[in-house]
C-alpha cells in the first residue's frame, strides 16, 4: 500500500482528532468487526495522535472549543 500525504490546518486537525477519538473510544466491537471505513478512520486518528501535542495539555477541552469556533467563523465568512 502506498502513502498519501495530506495537509490540513491545525484547527481542523484538532477537531477531527477529538471527533475520531470519541468515535473509537467507547467501541465494544473487536477490530475484526470494523468496516473498511472504520479502519481508514482509525488510521487517520493514529496519524493525528502522532503529531498533535494539544491532547496532552491541561487546557485541551478549551483548545478544542476554540478551534471549533474558529472553523465555524471562517466557514461563515
Backbone bond lengths (Angstrom), bond angles and torsions (degrees), N, CA, C in turn:
res aa  C-N    CA-C-N  psi(-1)  N-CA   C-N-CA  omega(-1)  CA-C   N-CA-C  phi
1 X - - - 1.437 - - 1.528 108.32 -
2 X 1.314 116.76 134.11 1.458 120.06 178.99 1.528 110.34 -91.41
3 X 1.307 116.39 162.42 1.464 122.53 -179.71 1.519 110.62 -98.47
4 X 1.302 115.82 150.52 1.450 123.49 172.79 1.510 107.79 -125.66
5 X 1.304 116.89 131.44 1.457 121.18 178.15 1.516 109.41 -90.18
6 X 1.305 115.01 143.49 1.454 122.02 -179.50 1.516 107.79 -135.71
7 X 1.312 115.95 134.69 1.457 120.67 176.98 1.521 108.31 -116.24
8 X 1.329 116.28 125.70 1.464 121.34 175.60 1.518 108.41 -132.82
9 X 1.315 115.25 159.02 1.456 118.12 -179.70 1.532 110.03 -72.39
10 X 1.319 115.44 161.13 1.465 120.60 -173.80 1.529 112.45 -65.33
11 X 1.325 118.18 -34.14 1.466 119.67 177.83 1.522 110.71 -65.20
12 X 1.325 116.86 -44.40 1.466 120.17 178.32 1.527 110.80 -62.58
13 X 1.310 116.57 -41.71 1.463 120.70 179.53 1.524 111.04 -60.46
14 X 1.318 116.46 -44.12 1.465 120.31 -178.30 1.525 111.41 -67.44
15 X 1.332 117.13 -43.51 1.467 120.77 179.86 1.527 110.30 -66.43
16 X 1.318 117.43 -41.95 1.471 120.01 177.39 1.519 111.27 -63.54
17 X 1.323 116.77 -42.06 1.461 119.72 178.26 1.521 110.87 -58.25
18 X 1.316 116.82 -47.56 1.462 121.43 -178.71 1.528 110.48 -60.70
19 X 1.329 116.92 -45.04 1.468 121.21 -179.76 1.525 111.21 -64.51
20 X 1.324 116.94 -45.70 1.460 120.47 -179.54 1.528 111.69 -67.27
21 X 1.323 116.47 -40.39 1.466 119.28 178.89 1.519 110.02 -61.48
22 X 1.314 117.07 -41.99 1.462 120.36 177.17 1.517 112.08 -65.30
23 X 1.305 116.61 -37.07 1.471 121.83 -179.50 1.527 111.45 -64.14
24 X 1.317 116.69 -38.42 1.464 120.33 -174.64 1.528 113.71 -99.87
25 X 1.318 118.26 -11.33 1.458 121.03 -173.69 1.531 113.08 -63.38
26 X 1.296 118.33 -48.25 1.460 121.29 -173.31 1.527 113.48 -102.97
27 X 1.288 117.85 21.81 1.465 120.27 -178.75 1.518 110.03 -69.22
28 X 1.293 115.04 139.42 1.459 119.98 179.03 1.525 111.83 -105.07
29 X 1.339 116.60 -10.93 1.454 118.90 178.92 1.523 110.26 -71.34
30 X 1.293 115.15 158.84 1.451 119.75 172.39 1.525 107.68 -87.58
31 X 1.314 117.40 160.33 1.470 119.07 179.73 1.529 113.37 -54.80
32 X 1.313 117.92 -26.83 1.465 120.78 178.88 1.527 111.53 -65.38
33 X 1.334 117.20 -21.93 1.461 121.75 -179.77 1.528 113.07 -89.01
34 X 1.322 117.55 -5.84 1.453 120.78 -178.78 1.528 110.49 -68.32
35 X 1.320 114.70 142.62 1.463 120.21 173.48 1.531 108.40 -79.46
36 X 1.313 118.27 166.23 1.465 119.15 175.24 1.529 111.70 -57.76
37 X 1.320 117.00 -34.86 1.466 120.86 177.46 1.522 110.86 -65.26
38 X 1.340 116.43 -40.93 1.467 120.11 176.72 1.522 110.80 -60.39
39 X 1.309 116.07 -41.96 1.465 120.47 -179.32 1.529 110.25 -64.09
40 X 1.334 116.88 -43.60 1.467 120.77 178.79 1.525 110.60 -63.36
41 X 1.331 117.22 -43.73 1.466 120.80 179.97 1.524 111.42 -67.37
42 X 1.311 116.82 -36.07 1.457 120.83 177.11 1.526 110.68 -63.83
43 X 1.319 116.17 -38.98 1.464 120.01 176.18 1.518 112.04 -65.21
44 X 1.340 116.13 -39.07 1.464 120.43 176.36 1.527 110.19 -63.18
45 X 1.327 116.68 -43.21 1.459 120.62 177.13 1.525 110.93 -59.06
46 X 1.314 117.16 -44.78 1.464 120.62 179.68 1.524 111.06 -62.64
47 X 1.323 116.68 -39.71 1.456 120.08 177.82 1.514 112.51 -64.34
48 X 1.324 116.33 -42.48 1.469 120.28 177.52 1.521 110.77 -65.60
49 X 1.311 116.12 -41.01 1.464 120.53 179.82 1.528 111.42 -61.15
50 X 1.316 115.82 -31.65 1.463 120.28 -178.18 1.532 112.56 -73.46
51 X 1.332 117.64 -22.48 1.466 118.88 -175.15 1.524 114.50 -112.91
52 X 1.307 118.41 -16.75 1.466 120.62 -177.27 1.528 111.15 -89.54
53 X 1.307 116.22 137.85 1.467 121.13 174.38 1.527 110.71 -102.78
54 X 1.330 116.94 -21.36 1.466 121.43 -174.52 1.532 113.81 -56.33
55 X 1.345 119.56 -38.27 1.473 118.14 -179.22 1.531 114.32 -59.94
56 X 1.307 116.88 -15.96 1.465 120.72 -178.69 1.520 113.00 -100.34
57 X 1.318 116.48 1.19 1.464 120.14 -179.27 1.529 110.70 -90.77
58 X 1.325 117.50 149.95 1.468 120.06 -176.52 1.528 113.65 -64.88
59 X 1.318 117.93 -24.72 1.458 119.96 -179.47 1.543 112.20 -101.69
60 X 1.318 115.97 30.36 1.464 122.11 -177.33 1.528 112.58 -53.61
61 X 1.311 117.98 -48.90 1.467 121.26 -177.10 1.528 110.98 -59.90
62 X 1.308 116.66 -41.37 1.458 120.41 178.66 1.529 111.13 -66.22
63 X 1.315 116.42 -37.38 1.466 120.66 178.22 1.527 111.13 -65.01
64 X 1.323 116.14 -40.06 1.469 119.76 178.67 1.518 109.79 -64.64
65 X 1.317 117.38 -45.84 1.467 120.49 179.99 1.526 111.23 -61.77
66 X 1.320 117.23 -41.12 1.462 120.79 178.30 1.525 110.76 -64.69
67 X 1.327 117.22 -40.87 1.464 121.24 178.05 1.522 110.52 -64.24
68 X 1.320 117.07 -42.19 1.475 120.62 177.17 1.525 110.70 -58.87
69 X 1.307 115.84 -45.71 1.465 119.94 -179.20 1.521 111.20 -63.08
70 X 1.321 116.86 -44.47 1.469 119.65 179.78 1.525 111.14 -62.67
71 X 1.318 117.50 -38.98 1.468 120.23 178.57 1.515 111.42 -63.29
72 X 1.318 116.75 -45.38 1.458 120.63 179.78 1.528 110.20 -65.02
73 X 1.317 116.56 -45.74 1.467 120.33 179.46 1.530 111.39 -58.67
74 X 1.320 116.67 -44.27 1.468 120.45 -179.88 1.527 110.76 -66.72
75 X 1.311 117.47 -36.83 1.466 121.28 -179.67 1.527 111.06 -67.63
76 X 1.322 116.78 -36.38 1.457 121.13 -177.05 1.520 113.20 -79.74
77 X 1.304 117.85 -12.05 1.473 119.74 -179.41 1.501 111.55 -81.70
